Amino acid sequence: MNNEKSTILYERLSHEDGRENESLSIENQKAYLEEYATRNGFTNFVHCTDDGYSGTRWDRPGFLQMMSEIERGSVGAILIKDMSRLGRDHLRVGLFLEQLREMGVRLIAVAEAIDTAKGEDDFMPFRNIIAEWHARDTSRKIRAIFGARTAAGKHVTGALPYGYLHDPKDRQKWIIDEEAAPIVQRIFGSIISGKSVTKIAEELTAEGILTPNAHWKNVGERVSRGAHNSDPTKWSLATVIQILKKEEYMGWKVLNKTGKDSYKSKKRQATPENKLIFKDAHPQIIDEETWTIVQRLRETKRRPERIGGEPNPLTGVLYCADCGAKMYHKKGNTGRENQPHHEYVCSSYRHYSKTCTCHYIRVSVIESLILEAIRRVSGYVRENETEFIKRVRETTELQQEAAVKENHKKLTKSKRRREEISGLIKKLYESYAIGKLPEKHFSELLTGYDTEQETLDREIAKLQAEIDQYNTDSVRADKFIELVKRHTEFNEFSASLLNEFIEKVIVHEAVKTEGKRTMGVDIYLNFIGKFELPELENEQEETPIRTSKKKLRRDMTEEQRTRERERDKVRYAAKVAAKKAAEQAERVAILQGTPYEIQPQQSEVKRSA
């Protein structure tokens, strides 16, 4: 025994150990080890403790402190109650024991009469394996308990979305936080109005609004919190993004969102296949339509433009009718005064693809078309609500019927190909087994078939899900009517109006007919899709037919064309003279008050000359 070096008394207790045996409490372990150390002459001892840490973890603070002391060479012996206190992973425990042996550190497990100074214990590896089995069995039991609780719709953690508070009478229930819920609604509304996540975070920070962690601390809510920021009003982008992702704001209880691959792993991963959703479980802060619109907007990355600094809200809404790509917003200088680029073109065409054409359309044109479509359909809804519902149902049934037929064809074709691949793989194995196919070719072919089969499996699942959705989807005309009633007027185009009413816009390529450029634009509204208004008789009567009084030159006589040419020459000469006069006036103004100032007489002489 080396009295010059310290003796470490190491204690560990996990939550599971505490449930099973109160004798394993930290206080009992300390008293037990101190009594043994005093009785056996270990006077220079210190405690390293891990309270509430599992034996499968190796980032325990007390254990790391002990390792630091060992590496410095200041430790002569380590005392523990039993080997399971070190850890419940027999491989890691074995490596740790080997390290102690190399460093000359003595290990004593008091309850199991293990002392490395007295020689090897042949049963030590088996004890470590049994300790690991115990950890695995405990993990299975806890997972089963949590699984039963979540299946019954009960929370198993203290996590709480910002905007809710635990019900004081029952922590399983959530109630709306009257102070934080308006902030959540504001964040979702800001996205719909076209603001970026960065802009939202900056505004909340500038107004001094408390972050979720700071707010919970301020109201005294006991909740699982993340890292604390030194500035309680500093909103981060991650915080805003997490709020925008929460399905719970729709009144849903979402359980089993994450899981672990193994009881040894501490990293939790998303498990969408195991997720459980219980709708209408608590009060709603954000309606389902608003949440869906925000998710759709978040999927499209909008980069700020060089001119203006703000992304255009139409980005991610316009699509090319021919290749299906999103339209690209062009904004920049054209070299012509007061005529900058401000239009959309097909993004495939922009990347020099030969598979598509330009599909050029100005922003002002598409904005006016969208605003007019919203205004006309909304007006029709207000005046003919019953007829509108009937027409939407008929249109939706026809669209769904056509889509289901097409998906059934694709599904049948994909299933047939998958069966063919299964047969080919079987023949491939037979050829390889009897030696007709070299191993290299066998591996290459098998990899190719496996990849194609996985792709087909994903496609089959997607098509089947779409068919099931068509079979269960109901017409949502009533939701569009509610949307129309929330708005009283449609005088100006805005990002908020666009995101609330428009699902997507399909832009066709322009065609020229008799010198006129025309193009088709299909506007799909939220909830009802592409809706064609009926031609109303009174609308046809009230709409005047616009006729042009100007005669085209191809319809003129030669004498009329000559007069037009002479008139154009006079107009052009007047335009050139006006431009020169403006340039001269500008030059006079610039030189005024300088040694080169032009006198009025000089100016008149030059003009007369």
URDA-V139676 format. One record per residue. N is the residue number from 0. RES is the residue in one letter. SS is DSSP state (H for helix, E for strand, L for the rest). NEAR is the number of other C-alpha atoms within 10 Angstrom. Layout:
((N:RES:SS:NEAR) (N:RES:SS:NEAR))
This chain:
((0:M:L:11) (1:N:L:13) (2:N:L:14) (3:E:L:11) (4:K:L:15) (5:S:E:20) (6:T:E:25) (7:I:E:25) (8:L:E:23) (9:Y:E:23) (10:E:E:26) (11:R:E:27) (12:L:E:19) (13:S:L:17) (14:H:H:11) (15:E:H:15) (16:D:H:19) (17:G:H:15) (18:R:H:9) (19:E:H:9) (20:N:L:9) (21:E:H:10) (22:S:H:11) (23:L:H:19) (24:S:L:16) (25:I:H:20) (26:E:H:10) (27:N:H:14) (28:Q:H:20) (29:K:H:21) (30:A:H:11) (31:Y:H:16) (32:L:H:22) (33:E:H:19) (34:E:H:12) (35:Y:H:14) (36:A:H:19) (37:T:H:12) (38:R:H:10) (39:N:L:9) (40:G:L:10) (41:F:L:19) (42:T:L:14) (43:N:L:15) (44:F:E:19) (45:V:E:14) (46:H:E:16) (47:C:E:16) (48:T:E:22) (49:D:E:19) (50:D:E:16) (51:G:L:15) (52:Y:L:19) (53:S:L:21) (54:G:L:22) (55:T:L:20) (56:R:L:15) (57:W:L:16) (58:D:L:10) (59:R:L:18) (60:P:H:14) (61:G:H:18) (62:F:H:20) (63:L:H:14) (64:Q:H:12) (65:M:H:20) (66:M:H:15) (67:S:H:13) (68:E:H:14) (69:I:H:21) (70:E:H:12) (71:R:H:9) (72:G:L:14) (73:S:L:14) (74:V:E:25) (75:G:E:22) (76:A:E:24) (77:I:E:22) (78:L:E:23) (79:I:E:24) (80:K:L:23) (81:D:L:17) (82:M:H:21) (83:S:H:22) (84:R:H:19) (85:L:L:24) (86:G:L:23) (87:R:L:26) (88:D:L:22) (89:H:H:22) (90:L:H:13) (91:R:H:15) (92:V:H:18) (93:G:H:14) (94:L:H:11) (95:F:H:15) (96:L:H:16) (97:E:H:12) (98:Q:H:14) (99:L:H:21) (100:R:H:14) (101:E:H:9) (102:M:H:15) (103:G:L:15) (104:V:L:21) (105:R:E:20) (106:L:E:21) (107:I:E:20) (108:A:E:19) (109:V:H:17) (110:A:H:12) (111:E:H:13) (112:A:L:11) (113:I:E:19) (114:D:E:16) (115:T:H:17) (116:A:H:14) (117:K:H:9) (118:G:L:8) (119:E:L:10) (120:D:L:11) (121:D:L:8) (122:F:L:9) (123:M:H:15) (124:P:H:15) (125:F:H:11) (126:R:H:17) (127:N:H:22) (128:I:H:17) (129:I:H:16) (130:A:H:21) (131:E:H:21) (132:W:H:15) (133:H:H:14) (134:A:H:23) (135:R:H:17) (136:D:H:13) (137:T:H:15) (138:S:H:16) (139:R:H:13) (140:K:H:12) (141:I:H:12) (142:R:H:14) (143:A:H:12) (144:I:H:13) (145:F:H:17) (146:G:H:16) (147:A:H:12) (148:R:H:14) (149:T:H:18) (150:A:H:15) (151:A:L:10) (152:G:L:17) (153:K:L:16) (154:H:L:18) (155:V:L:14) (156:T:L:11) (157:G:L:12) (158:A:L:12) (159:L:L:17) (160:P:L:15) (161:Y:L:22) (162:G:L:23) (163:Y:E:23) (164:L:E:21) (165:H:E:19) (166:D:E:12) (167:P:L:11) (168:K:L:7) (169:D:E:8) (170:R:E:12) (171:Q:E:14) (172:K:E:16) (173:W:E:20) (174:I:E:15) (175:I:E:17) (176:D:L:14) (177:E:L:11) (178:E:L:11) (179:A:L:19) (180:A:H:18) (181:P:H:13) (182:I:H:15) (183:V:H:19) (184:Q:H:17) (185:R:H:12) (186:I:H:21) (187:F:H:22) (188:G:H:17) (189:S:H:18) (190:I:H:22) (191:I:H:23) (192:S:L:17) (193:G:L:20) (194:K:L:18) (195:S:L:20) (196:V:H:20) (197:T:H:14) (198:K:H:13) (199:I:H:20) (200:A:H:19) (201:E:H:15) (202:E:H:13) (203:L:H:19) (204:T:H:18) (205:A:H:12) (206:E:L:9) (207:G:L:13) (208:I:L:17) (209:L:L:19) (210:T:L:23) (211:P:H:21) (212:N:H:19) (213:A:H:19) (214:H:H:18) (215:W:H:21) (216:K:H:14) (217:N:H:10) (218:V:H:9) (219:G:L:9) (220:E:L:14) (221:R:L:13) (222:V:L:16) (223:S:L:11) (224:R:L:14) (225:G:L:8) (226:A:L:6) (227:H:L:11) (228:N:L:13) (229:S:L:8) (230:D:L:12) (231:P:L:16) (232:T:L:19) (233:K:L:18) (234:W:L:23) (235:S:L:17) (236:L:H:15) (237:A:H:12) (238:T:H:14) (239:V:H:19) (240:I:H:15) (241:Q:H:11) (242:I:H:18) (243:L:H:20) (244:K:H:13) (245:K:L:14) (246:E:H:17) (247:E:H:23) (248:Y:H:25) (249:M:H:20) (250:G:L:19) (251:W:L:19) (252:K:E:19) (253:V:E:19) (254:L:E:20) (255:N:L:19) (256:K:L:15) (257:T:E:14) (258:G:E:17) (259:K:L:13) (260:D:L:10) (261:S:L:11) (262:Y:L:16) (263:K:L:18) (264:S:L:11) (265:K:L:12) (266:K:L:11) (267:R:L:12) (268:Q:E:11) (269:A:E:12) (270:T:L:12) (271:P:H:11) (272:E:H:9) (273:N:H:12) (274:K:L:14) (275:L:E:16) (276:I:E:18) (277:F:E:15) (278:K:L:12) (279:D:L:12) (280:A:L:16) (281:H:L:18) (282:P:L:16) (283:Q:L:17) (284:I:L:18) (285:I:L:18) (286:D:L:12) (287:E:H:15) (288:E:H:14) (289:T:H:17) (290:W:H:20) (291:T:H:12) (292:I:H:19) (293:V:H:20) (294:Q:H:14) (295:R:H:14) (296:L:H:19) (297:R:H:18) (298:E:H:9) (299:T:L:12) (300:K:L:11) (301:R:L:18) (302:R:L:13) (303:P:L:12) (304:E:L:14) (305:R:L:10) (306:I:L:12) (307:G:L:10) (308:G:L:9) (309:E:L:14) (310:P:L:18) (311:N:L:18) (312:P:L:18) (313:L:L:22) (314:T:L:18) (315:G:L:22) (316:V:L:20) (317:L:E:25) (318:Y:E:25) (319:C:E:26) (320:A:L:20) (321:D:L:15) (322:C:L:14) (323:G:L:15) (324:A:L:17) (325:K:E:22) (326:M:E:29) (327:Y:E:21) (328:H:E:25) (329:K:E:17) (330:K:E:17) (331:G:E:15) (332:N:L:13) (333:T:L:11) (334:G:L:9) (335:R:L:8) (336:E:L:7) (337:N:L:8) (338:Q:L:10) (339:P:L:14) (340:H:E:17) (341:H:E:16) (342:E:E:18) (343:Y:E:24) (344:V:E:22) (345:C:E:28) (346:S:H:22) (347:S:H:20) (348:Y:H:19) (349:R:H:15) (350:H:L:8) (351:Y:L:10) (352:S:L:11) (353:K:L:9) (354:T:L:9) (355:C:L:19) (356:T:L:20) (357:C:L:17) (358:H:L:21) (359:Y:L:19) (360:I:E:21) (361:R:E:14) (362:V:H:18) (363:S:H:11) (364:V:H:10) (365:I:H:19) (366:E:H:16) (367:S:H:13) (368:L:H:16) (369:I:H:22) (370:L:H:18) (371:E:H:16) (372:A:H:20) (373:I:H:21) (374:R:H:16) (375:R:H:13) (376:V:H:16) (377:S:H:22) (378:G:H:15) (379:Y:H:15) (380:V:H:19) (381:R:H:13) (382:E:H:10) (383:N:L:11) (384:E:H:15) (385:T:H:10) (386:E:H:11) (387:F:H:20) (388:I:H:18) (389:K:H:11) (390:R:H:15) (391:V:H:20) (392:R:H:16) (393:E:H:11) (394:T:H:17) (395:T:H:21) (396:E:H:14) (397:L:H:12) (398:Q:H:14) (399:Q:H:16) (400:E:H:14) (401:A:H:11) (402:A:H:14) (403:V:H:20) (404:K:H:12) (405:E:H:13) (406:N:H:18) (407:H:H:14) (408:K:H:11) (409:K:H:15) (410:L:H:20) (411:T:H:12) (412:K:H:12) (413:S:H:19) (414:K:H:15) (415:R:H:11) (416:R:H:15) (417:R:H:20) (418:E:H:12) (419:E:H:12) (420:I:H:16) (421:S:H:14) (422:G:H:11) (423:L:H:15) (424:I:H:17) (425:K:H:10) (426:K:H:12) (427:L:H:18) (428:Y:H:14) (429:E:H:13) (430:S:H:14) (431:Y:H:15) (432:A:H:12) (433:I:L:8) (434:G:L:10) (435:K:L:11) (436:L:L:15) (437:P:L:11) (438:E:H:12) (439:K:H:8) (440:H:H:12) (441:F:H:16) (442:S:H:13) (443:E:H:10) (444:L:H:14) (445:L:H:15) (446:T:H:12) (447:G:H:10) (448:Y:H:16) (449:D:H:14) (450:T:H:11) (451:E:H:14) (452:Q:H:19) (453:E:H:12) (454:T:H:13) (455:L:H:17) (456:D:H:15) (457:R:H:11) (458:E:H:16) (459:I:H:20) (460:A:H:12) (461:K:H:14) (462:L:H:20) (463:Q:H:16) (464:A:H:12) (465:E:H:15) (466:I:H:20) (467:D:H:12) (468:Q:H:13) (469:Y:H:17) (470:N:H:12) (471:T:H:8) (472:D:L:11) (473:S:L:11) (474:V:L:15) (475:R:L:15) (476:A:H:21) (477:D:H:14) (478:K:H:14) (479:F:H:19) (480:I:H:17) (481:E:H:10) (482:L:H:16) (483:V:H:20) (484:K:H:13) (485:R:L:9) (486:H:L:10) (487:T:L:8) (488:E:L:11) (489:F:L:15) (490:N:L:9) (491:E:L:10) (492:F:L:16) (493:S:L:14) (494:A:H:16) (495:S:H:16) (496:L:H:17) (497:L:H:23) (498:N:H:24) (499:E:H:19) (500:F:H:21) (501:I:E:22) (502:E:E:20) (503:K:E:20) (504:V:E:23) (505:I:E:19) (506:V:E:26) (507:H:L:20) (508:E:L:18) (509:A:L:17) (510:V:E:13) (511:K:E:9) (512:T:E:8) (513:E:L:6) (514:G:L:7) (515:K:E:8) (516:R:E:9) (517:T:E:12) (518:M:L:13) (519:G:L:12) (520:V:E:20) (521:D:E:19) (522:I:E:23) (523:Y:E:19) (524:L:E:22) (525:N:L:21) (526:F:L:19) (527:I:L:21) (528:G:E:17) (529:K:E:19) (530:F:L:17) (531:E:L:13) (532:L:L:12) (533:P:L:9) (534:E:L:8) (535:L:L:8) (536:E:H:8) (537:N:H:8) (538:E:H:9) (539:Q:H:10) (540:E:H:9) (541:E:H:8) (542:T:L:8) (543:P:L:8) (544:I:L:8) (545:R:L:6) (546:T:L:6) (547:S:L:7) (548:K:L:6) (549:K:L:6) (550:K:L:8) (551:L:L:8) (552:R:H:11) (553:R:H:8) (554:D:H:9) (555:M:L:12) (556:T:L:9) (557:E:H:11) (558:E:H:8) (559:Q:H:11) (560:R:H:14) (561:T:H:12) (562:R:H:10) (563:E:H:13) (564:R:H:11) (565:E:H:11) (566:R:H:11) (567:D:H:12) (568:K:H:11) (569:V:H:10) (570:R:H:11) (571:Y:H:12) (572:A:H:11) (573:A:H:12) (574:K:H:12) (575:V:H:11) (576:A:H:11) (577:A:H:12) (578:K:H:12) (579:K:H:12) (580:A:H:13) (581:A:H:12) (582:E:H:12) (583:Q:H:14) (584:A:H:12) (585:E:H:11) (586:R:H:13) (587:V:H:17) (588:A:H:12) (589:I:H:13) (590:L:H:12) (591:Q:L:12) (592:G:L:10) (593:T:L:8) (594:P:L:7) (595:Y:L:10) (596:E:L:13) (597:I:L:16) (598:Q:L:11) (599:P:H:10) (600:Q:H:9) (601:Q:H:10) (602:S:H:14) (603:E:H:10) (604:V:H:10) (605:K:H:9) (606:R:H:10) (607:S:H:7) (608:A:L:6))
